[in-house]
């Protein structure tokens, strides 16, 4: 069930109608059954893939808490980790590495070899696996105690608003909420519903309309010239509105049910640097990668360097370089079982290591050019450069293969092609008010997409909201397109 489908809203209408009538002590069971029905709706076999690692990691965490020796504690930890990562590898990455091995053998034999191994990728496996991994690591490091209630832990892993594409809430944040009493709150429900409508607008009006131009250009890049630049920009907004739209809906549904989810996007395209972009884009994943990959890798690198420097480079600099590059490389691989995703992640590793290494040089350039005396111009230039770097990287993310990405880049010319496209003008006119709304909200410090919402009388707000819903119905695409991040 997709959030933009009639099936889901029929399902959620039933859940919402019954939820607040269920006694508090059984709410967890009601939501758990709803979550497993939601996941099994796609394919019943998926339920075993969800239930088995949930049970294994639950037992592993309880075993760590009960272990009397460090060795036994480590045994439980690595057992849970191996099962979770092993399933993720088999279902998501085994096909990639097997085909890569066959390609290598075929290259040596001078004859192409194709794999007959086809494994269906379960929806959302990366998201619920990362939930289990963070839980295991936090229990192992004694940041949180192991959850004793199997049902509550299973609900934490499978909570249906976040199951398919996040946000990746941590156990320390979500599990206490699952145990707390929930009561009917009209203000919370209406604010959640507004967030859902805004998410539907981003998905069905912005993202789903960008698809046509982007797909056409990337499918046949030959002769597209300047359209390839626009396609990269449009894809940047397509994936942003697609994924942040899903996050808005997930957070809105969670809020209606009485739960607070982690904010997942914070106007990433207004970032002034690539590192800031990653602090604003898919925040729940970025913070996960920072806490569980980057920091351990950086500190491990620094500990291995004897002395304050290595090859005249400070130990902390080596720690940052190794940590950030490997983190972005693995972060790219998390997004998909394809070498284009690895290259996409590696490109961000290059961006961020270069930015770190050139800090002093860039400060000198800013000082010599006088940009420090023009902070708004400096900020605008930084945003422009960052957005273009990010948009360039999206080409590798969007392309079906590395050669296809290079072909698209090679076809770029700064002149329009002979064939004109009405979609170009329409997309630009559609994006302009959207970007202005985002800019206005970001710089007004509000608490919702429409910053000045609370300033108007209730009747005016109802009329405006009804008009917005009508516009959503008019401009929304008559199609149920899958959310991009659900394939990860």
C-alpha positions in Angstrom: 0.0 0.0 0.0 1.4 3.3 -1.1 0.7 6.5 0.9 -0.7 8.0 -2.3 -3.1 5.1 -3.0 -6.7 4.6 -2.2 -5.9 1.3 -0.6 -3.8 2.9 2.1 -6.3 5.6 3.0 -9.0 3.0 3.2 -6.7 1.0 5.5 -5.8 4.1 7.6 -9.5 5.2 7.9 -10.2 1.8 9.6 -7.2 2.1 11.8 -8.0 5.7 12.8 -11.6 4.9 13.5 -10.8 1.9 15.8 -7.6 3.1 17.4 -8.9 5.5 20.0 -11.6 3.0 21.1 -9.0 0.3 21.8 -8.0 0.1 25.5 -4.6 1.6 26.2 -3.1 -1.8 27.3 -4.0 -3.3 23.9 -3.0 -0.4 21.6 0.4 -1.8 21.0 -1.1 -5.1 19.9 -3.6 -3.3 17.6 -0.8 -1.3 16.0 1.5 -4.4 15.7 -1.2 -6.4 13.9 -1.9 -3.3 11.6 1.8 -3.0 10.8 2.2 -6.6 9.9 -1.0 -6.5 7.8 0.4 -3.4 6.1 3.7 -5.1 5.3 2.2 -8.4 4.3 -0.2 -6.7 2.0 2.7 -6.4 -0.5 3.7 -10.1 -0.3 2.9 -12.5 2.5 6.4 -14.0 2.3 7.8 -10.7 3.4 6.4 -11.2 6.9 8.8 -14.0 7.7 11.7 -11.8 6.6 10.5 -9.1 9.0 9.6 -11.4 11.9 12.7 -13.6 11.9 15.4 -10.9 12.4 13.1 -9.1 14.8 13.0 -12.2 17.0 16.8 -12.8 16.6 17.8 -9.2 17.6 15.3 -9.3 20.5 16.9 -12.4 21.9 20.4 -11.1 21.2 19.7 -7.9 23.1 18.2 -9.7 26.0 21.2 -12.0 26.0 23.6 -9.1 26.1 21.8 -7.7 29.1 21.9 -11.0 30.9 25.5 -11.9 30.0 27.9 -12.1 32.9 31.1 -12.0 30.8 32.3 -9.6 28.1 32.9 -12.5 25.8 29.4 -13.8 26.1 28.0 -10.3 25.6 30.1 -10.0 22.4 28.8 -13.4 21.2 25.2 -12.2 21.4 26.0 -8.9 19.8 27.8 -10.4 16.8 25.1 -13.1 16.4 22.4 -10.5 16.1 24.5 -8.3 13.9 25.4 -11.2 11.6 21.8 -12.3 11.1 20.6 -8.7 10.3 23.4 -7.8 8.0 23.4 -11.3 6.4 19.8 -11.0 5.4 20.4 -7.5 4.0 23.4 -8.8 2.0 21.6 -11.8 0.6 18.4 -10.0 -0.5 20.0 -6.7 -1.6 23.6 -7.2 -2.5 24.3 -10.8 -3.4 23.0 -10.3 -6.9 25.3 -7.3 -7.5 28.5 -9.0 -6.2 27.6 -12.3 -8.1 27.1 -10.4 -11.4 30.3 -8.4 -10.8 32.2 -11.7 -10.3 30.7 -13.1 -13.5 31.7 -9.9 -15.3 35.2 -10.3 -14.1 35.4 -14.0 -15.2 33.8 -13.0 -18.6 36.4 -10.3 -19.1 39.2 -12.7 -18.5 37.6 -15.3 -20.8 36.7 -12.7 -23.4 33.1 -13.8 -23.4 30.2 -12.1 -21.5 28.5 -14.1 -18.7 25.0 -13.3 -17.4 23.7 -14.3 -14.0 20.6 -16.5 -13.6 20.4 -15.4 -9.9 17.3 -13.2 -9.4 16.4 -12.3 -5.8 13.3 -10.2 -5.2 14.3 -7.2 -3.0 11.9 -6.9 -0.1 10.5 -3.4 0.3 11.9 -1.3 3.2 14.6 -3.9 4.2 17.3 -1.3 4.5 15.2 0.9 6.8 14.0 -1.8 9.3 17.5 -3.4 9.3 19.1 -0.1 10.3 16.5 0.2 13.1 17.6 -3.2 14.4 21.3 -2.4 14.0 21.1 0.9 15.9 19.1 -0.9 18.7 21.7 -3.7 19.0 24.6 -1.2 19.1 22.9 1.0 21.6 22.2 -2.0 23.9 25.7 -3.3 23.5 27.2 0.1 24.4 24.8 0.3 27.3 23.2 3.5 26.0 19.8 1.9 26.5 18.5 -1.3 28.2 17.2 -4.2 26.2 13.5 -4.0 25.7 11.8 -6.8 27.7 8.4 -6.7 25.9 8.7 -8.6 22.6 5.6 -7.1 21.2 6.7 -3.5 21.9 10.1 -4.2 20.3 8.4 -5.8 17.3 6.2 -2.8 16.9 9.3 -0.5 17.1 10.8 -2.4 14.2 7.6 -2.6 12.1 5.7 0.6 13.0 3.8 1.0 9.7 4.1 4.8 9.0 7.9 4.5 9.0 8.3 0.9 7.9 8.9 1.3 4.2 11.0 4.5 4.0 11.6 5.9 7.4 12.3 8.2 9.2 14.7 5.8 11.0 13.7 6.6 14.6 16.0 5.3 17.3 14.7 3.0 20.0 15.5 5.5 22.7 13.1 7.9 21.0 10.3 5.7 19.8 10.0 2.8 22.3 9.1 5.1 25.3 6.3 6.6 23.2 4.9 3.2 22.3 4.5 2.5 26.0 3.0 5.9 26.9 -0.8 6.6 27.1 -2.3 8.1 23.9 -5.5 10.2 24.0 -7.6 11.8 21.3 -6.1 15.3 20.6 -7.9 17.3 18.0 -5.1 19.9 17.5 -2.5 17.1 17.0 -4.8 15.3 14.6 -5.5 18.4 12.5 -1.8 19.4 12.3 -0.9 15.8 11.3 -3.6 15.9 8.6 -2.2 19.2 7.2 1.3 17.7 7.1 -0.1 14.7 5.2 -1.8 17.0 2.6 1.4 19.0 2.2 3.3 15.7 1.6 0.7 14.6 -0.9 1.2 17.9 -2.7 4.9 17.5 -2.9 4.6 13.9 -4.1 1.6 14.0 -6.5 1.9 17.6 -7.9 5.7 18.3 -7.9 7.5 15.0 -8.0 5.1 13.1 -10.2 5.1 15.9 -12.8 8.9 16.1 -12.9 9.0 12.5 -13.9 7.9 13.1 -17.5 10.7 15.5 -18.4 13.4 13.7 -16.4 12.6 10.3 -17.8 12.4 11.4 -21.4 15.7 13.2 -21.2 17.7 10.6 -19.4 16.2 7.8 -21.5 17.5 9.3 -24.7 20.3 11.8 -23.8 21.6 12.1 -27.3 21.0 15.6 -28.6 19.3 16.8 -25.4 22.0 19.4 -24.8 20.8 22.0 -22.3 17.8 19.9 -21.4 20.2 17.6 -19.6 21.1 20.4 -17.2 17.4 21.1 -16.6 16.8 17.3 -16.2 19.4 17.2 -13.4 17.8 20.1 -11.7 14.3 18.7 -12.1 15.4 15.4 -10.8 16.9 17.1 -7.7 13.4 18.5 -7.0 11.7 15.2 -8.0 13.6 13.1 -5.5 13.4 15.8 -2.8 9.6 16.2 -3.1 9.1 12.5 -3.5 11.1 11.5 -0.4 10.4 14.5 1.8 6.7 14.2 0.8 6.8 10.6 2.1 8.5 11.7 5.3 5.8 14.4 5.8 3.1 11.9 5.4 4.8 9.4 7.7 5.3 12.0 10.3 1.7 13.2 9.9 0.2 9.7 10.2 2.4 9.1 13.3 1.3 12.4 14.8 -2.4 11.6 14.3 -1.8 8.3 16.2 -0.1 10.2 19.0 3.6 9.7 18.2 6.4 12.2 17.5 8.8 11.3 14.7 12.2 12.6 14.0 12.4 15.5 11.5 13.8 14.1 8.3 14.4 17.2 6.0 15.3 20.7 6.8 15.3 22.6 3.5 18.5 20.9 2.2 18.7 22.9 -1.1 19.3 26.1 0.9 22.5 24.6 2.3 25.7 26.6 2.0 28.0 23.5 1.9 27.9 19.8 1.1 28.4 18.9 4.7 25.5 21.1 5.7 23.4 19.5 2.9 23.9 16.1 4.6 22.9 17.6 7.9 19.6 18.7 6.3 18.9 15.8 3.9 17.5 12.5 5.2 18.5 13.6 8.7 17.6 10.3 10.4 20.0 8.4 8.0 22.7 11.1 8.1 22.7 11.1 11.9 22.7 7.2 11.8 25.8 7.2 9.5 27.5 9.8 11.7 27.0 8.0 15.0 27.5 4.4 13.9 30.0 4.7 11.1 31.8 8.0 10.7 32.7 8.6 14.4 33.9 5.0 15.1 35.9 5.0 11.8 37.4 8.5 12.5 38.4 7.6 16.0 39.8 4.2 15.0 41.9 5.9 12.3 43.3 8.5 14.8 44.2 5.8 17.3 46.2 3.9 14.7 48.4 6.9 14.0 51.3 7.1 16.4 52.0 10.7 17.2 50.3 13.9 16.3 50.9 13.7 12.6 51.4 11.3 9.7 53.2 12.5 6.5 52.9 16.1 7.8 49.1 15.7 8.1 47.4 15.9 11.5 45.9 12.7 13.0 42.4 14.3 13.3 42.6 15.3 9.6 43.4 11.7 8.6 40.5 10.6 10.9 38.1 12.9 9.1 39.4 11.9 5.6 39.1 8.1 6.2 35.9 8.4 8.2 34.0 10.6 5.8 35.1 8.9 2.6 34.3 5.4 3.8 31.0 6.6 5.4 29.8 8.2 2.2 31.0 5.2 0.2 28.9 2.8 2.3 26.1 5.3 2.5 26.0 5.3 -1.3 25.9 1.5 -1.3 23.1 1.5 1.3 20.9 3.4 -1.3 21.1 0.7 -3.9 22.8 -2.5 -5.1 24.5 -0.8 -8.0 27.9 0.7 -8.7 26.4 4.0 -9.7 25.3 4.4 -6.0 28.8 3.6 -4.9 30.2 6.2 -7.3 27.6 8.7 -6.1 28.6 8.1 -2.5 32.3 8.3 -3.4 31.7 11.6 -5.2 30.3 13.1 -1.9 33.4 11.7 -0.1 35.5 13.7 -2.6 33.4 16.8 -2.2 33.7 16.7 1.6 37.4 15.8 1.9 38.2 18.6 -0.6 36.1 21.1 1.3 37.8 20.1 4.6 41.3 20.3 3.0 40.6 23.7 1.4 39.1 25.5 4.3 41.9 28.0 4.8 42.3 28.6 1.0 38.6 29.4 0.7 38.7 31.7 3.6 41.5 33.6 2.0 39.7 33.8 -1.3 36.5 35.1 0.5 38.6 37.7 2.3 40.5 38.9 -0.9 37.3 39.1 -2.9 35.5 41.1 -0.2 32.7 38.6 0.1 32.9 38.7 3.9 31.6 42.2 3.7 28.6 41.1 1.6 27.1 38.2 3.7 24.0 37.8 1.6 25.9 37.6 -1.6 28.3 35.2 0.0 25.4 33.0 1.2 23.7 33.1 -2.2 26.9 32.1 -4.0 27.5 29.3 -1.5 23.9 28.0 -1.9 24.3 28.2 -5.7 27.6 26.2 -5.8 26.3 23.6 -3.3 23.1 23.1 -5.2 25.0 22.6 -8.5 27.4 20.1 -6.9 24.4 18.1 -5.5 22.5 18.2 -8.8 25.6 17.0 -10.6 25.9 14.1 -8.2 22.2 13.2 -8.8 23.1 12.3 -12.4 25.0 9.2 -11.2 22.1 8.4 -8.7 19.5 8.6 -11.5 21.4 6.9 -14.3 20.9 3.2 -14.8 24.6 2.6 -15.2 28.0 4.4 -15.0 28.4 4.5 -18.8 24.9 5.9 -19.1 25.8 8.7 -16.6 29.0 9.5 -18.5 27.0 9.6 -21.8 24.5 12.0 -20.3 27.3 14.3 -19.0 29.1 14.1 -22.3 25.9 15.2 -24.2 25.5 18.4 -22.2 25.8 21.6 -24.3 24.8 25.1 -23.2 22.3 25.6 -26.0 18.7 24.4 -26.4 18.0 21.3 -28.6 16.1 21.7 -31.8 13.0 20.1 -30.4 11.2 22.3 -27.9 9.4 20.8 -24.9 6.4 22.4 -23.2 7.1 20.4 -20.1 10.2 22.6 -19.5 8.2 25.8 -19.1 5.4 24.1 -17.1 7.9 22.6 -14.7 9.6 25.9 -14.1 6.3 27.7 -13.5 5.4 24.9 -11.1 8.7 25.0 -9.2 8.8 28.7 -8.8 6.0 29.1 -6.2 7.1 25.9 -4.5 10.6 27.3 -4.0 9.3 30.6 -2.8 7.0 28.9 -0.2 10.0 26.9 1.0 12.2 30.0 1.2 9.5 32.0 3.0 8.9 29.3 5.5 12.6 28.7 6.1 13.3 32.3 6.8 10.2 32.9 9.0 10.8 30.4 11.8 7.3 28.9 11.5 6.2 25.5 12.6 4.5 24.3 9.4 4.5 24.7 5.6 2.2 27.7 5.8 4.0 30.0 8.3 1.3 32.6 8.8 -1.5 29.9 9.2 -2.3 30.8 12.8 -2.7 34.5 12.1 -6.0 34.0 10.2 -9.5 33.5 11.6 -10.6 29.8 11.8 -13.2 30.3 8.9 -10.5 31.8 6.6 -8.1 28.9 7.4 -10.8 26.4 6.6 -11.6 28.1 3.3 -7.9 28.3 2.4 -7.3 24.7 3.3 -10.3 23.6 1.2 -9.0 25.6 -1.7 -5.5 24.0 -1.3 -7.1 20.5 -1.3 -9.0 21.4 -4.5 -5.8 22.6 -6.2 -4.2 19.3 -5.1 -6.9 17.3 -6.8 -6.8 19.4 -9.9 -3.0 19.4 -10.4 -2.2 15.9 -9.0 -1.1 13.3 -11.4 -3.7 10.6 -12.1 -1.2 7.8 -11.3 0.1 5.9 -8.3 3.8 6.2 -8.7 6.0 4.3 -6.3 8.1 6.4 -3.9 11.7 6.4 -5.0 13.2 5.6 -1.6 11.0 2.5 -1.2 13.3 0.6 -3.5 16.1 1.0 -1.0 
